[in-house]
């Protein structure tokens, strides 16, 4: 076999500057996550969670691609990464579908129902 066939088995030396740049990006992402959590979005406050998930996804991508050396992995590694992401998206879709599809009528508190029950029987 040729030497090129085993080129992916050799360790990849990543310059320290790349690791420091990724570390800086992760720190900026962390600061951005805290800022989004603290910042008042007013009527768009429902955006806190999607924005935090978006930032977390970007940070996770940096960690997986660079620190876990997936960038230098084989196609099989990339297939498993995308399969995991696809499965995660399926589970999120099922969860969102369940959340949106429910009838969210508030149930009365137990003490409130107990107090109101004798009053209605006394009146009738």
C-alpha positions as CSV (number, residue, x, y, z in Angstrom):
1,X,0.0,0.0,0.0
2,X,1.1,3.5,-0.6
3,X,2.0,6.0,2.1
4,X,-1.0,8.2,1.0
5,X,-3.5,5.5,1.9
6,X,-2.6,5.8,5.6
7,X,-2.2,9.6,5.7
8,X,-5.3,10.0,7.8
9,X,-3.8,7.8,10.5
10,X,-1.0,10.2,11.3
11,X,-1.5,12.7,14.1
12,X,-2.4,16.2,13.0
13,X,-0.4,19.0,14.5
14,X,-2.6,22.0,15.0
15,X,-0.8,25.3,15.7
16,X,-1.3,26.8,19.1
17,X,-2.6,30.0,17.5
18,X,-5.6,28.0,16.2
19,X,-6.4,26.6,19.7
20,X,-6.1,30.1,21.2
21,X,-8.4,31.5,18.5
22,X,-11.0,28.8,19.2
23,X,-10.6,29.4,22.9
24,X,-11.2,33.1,22.3
25,X,-14.3,32.4,20.2
26,X,-15.7,30.1,22.9
27,X,-15.2,32.9,25.5
28,X,-16.9,35.4,23.3
29,X,-19.7,32.9,22.8
30,X,-20.0,32.4,26.6
31,X,-20.1,36.2,27.1
32,X,-22.7,36.5,24.3
33,X,-24.9,33.8,26.0
34,X,-24.8,35.6,29.3
35,X,-25.6,38.9,27.6
36,X,-28.6,37.4,25.8
37,X,-29.8,35.9,29.1
38,X,-29.6,39.3,30.9
39,X,-30.7,41.6,28.1
40,X,-34.4,42.5,28.1
41,X,-35.8,41.7,24.7
42,X,-39.2,43.1,25.6
43,X,-42.1,41.6,23.6
44,X,-39.5,39.3,21.9
45,X,-38.5,37.6,25.2
46,X,-39.4,34.3,23.7
47,X,-36.2,34.6,21.6
48,X,-34.0,34.0,24.7
49,X,-34.0,30.3,24.4
50,X,-33.6,30.0,20.6
51,X,-30.7,32.5,20.7
52,X,-29.0,30.6,23.6
53,X,-29.4,27.3,21.7
54,X,-28.0,28.9,18.5
55,X,-24.9,30.2,20.4
56,X,-24.5,26.8,22.2
57,X,-24.7,25.0,18.8
58,X,-22.0,27.2,17.4
59,X,-19.8,26.6,20.4
60,X,-20.4,22.9,20.2
61,X,-19.5,22.9,16.6
62,X,-16.2,24.6,17.3
63,X,-15.4,22.0,20.0
64,X,-16.3,19.0,17.9
65,X,-14.6,20.1,14.7
66,X,-11.4,21.5,16.2
67,X,-10.8,20.1,19.7
68,X,-12.1,16.6,18.9
69,X,-10.2,16.7,15.5
70,X,-13.3,15.7,13.5
71,X,-12.0,18.1,10.8
72,X,-9.3,15.5,10.1
73,X,-11.6,12.5,10.5
74,X,-12.7,10.1,7.8
75,X,-16.0,10.2,6.0
76,X,-17.4,7.6,8.4
77,X,-16.8,10.0,11.3
78,X,-18.6,12.8,9.5
79,X,-21.5,10.5,8.7
80,X,-21.9,9.6,12.4
81,X,-21.7,13.2,13.4
82,X,-24.4,14.2,10.9
83,X,-26.5,11.2,11.9
84,X,-26.3,12.3,15.5
85,X,-27.3,15.9,14.6
86,X,-30.2,14.6,12.5
87,X,-31.4,12.4,15.4
88,X,-31.2,15.4,17.7
89,X,-33.2,17.5,15.4
90,X,-35.9,14.8,15.1
91,X,-36.1,14.7,18.9
92,X,-36.4,18.5,19.1
93,X,-39.1,18.4,16.4
94,X,-41.1,15.9,18.3
95,X,-40.7,17.9,21.5
96,X,-41.8,21.1,19.9
97,X,-44.7,19.4,18.2
98,X,-45.9,18.0,21.5
99,X,-45.5,21.4,23.2
100,X,-47.4,23.3,20.5
101,X,-50.1,20.7,20.1
102,X,-51.2,20.5,23.7
103,X,-54.3,22.1,25.2
104,X,-52.8,24.3,27.9
105,X,-55.9,25.1,30.1
106,X,-54.7,25.8,33.6
107,X,-56.0,23.3,36.2
108,X,-57.4,24.9,39.4
109,X,-55.3,24.5,42.5
110,X,-56.4,21.7,44.9
111,X,-57.0,24.1,47.8
112,X,-59.0,26.4,45.6
113,X,-61.3,23.6,44.4
114,X,-61.7,22.4,48.0
115,X,-62.7,25.9,49.2
116,X,-65.1,26.5,46.3
117,X,-66.9,23.1,46.4
118,X,-68.7,23.7,49.8
119,X,-69.8,27.2,48.7
120,X,-71.4,25.9,45.6
121,X,-73.3,23.2,47.4
122,X,-74.5,25.7,50.1
123,X,-76.0,27.9,47.4
124,X,-77.8,25.3,45.5
